[in-house]
Amino acid sequence: MNDAIREPLESDRQAADSVARLAQRATVQFFLDTAELLSRAIDADTVRGLIFLGIVSANTRHLSPGSPEGQAYAAKADVAPDSVKRGISVHALSHQVNLPYETTRRHVQRLITEGLCERRADGIIVRAAALSNPGMMRILDRNLANVFKFIDALEDGGVLAIRRARGA
């Protein structure tokens, strides 16, 4: 590689290295804030909250933000109906959240017993009714505030400026 190409790449790497810890701190705080909100929303510990979130993610992963179907369920009040959700097996979920199968199974069973989740032929889903109750709507607002706080922290630390400079 010639020097004309190597110098900008090295400069990029140094700039990214200079904010790596700032990005990590902002991410950790965002994760903790979100975990606390989620645990409060479903009145559960952090592990059950993580499992709940894993199910939500698996159920709606195919609804990418830029797709027409994803946009159809973008507004706060537009909870994706159970009919468009894709279930996830407890086994796949345990791998996704990196927890033992039996631990995951016990937490999923509690979520089902509490009426937050449902077992279908294609796997577990979080029921639309569980995501559209007033408490969950308040949590959604608080989480959006957390997202903006996270973006502000990345902006303040210069992380987003480096991303923009890289054209990423």
Order of alpha helices (4+ residues) and beta strands (2+ residues): alpha-alpha-alpha-alpha-alpha-beta-beta-alpha-alpha-alpha
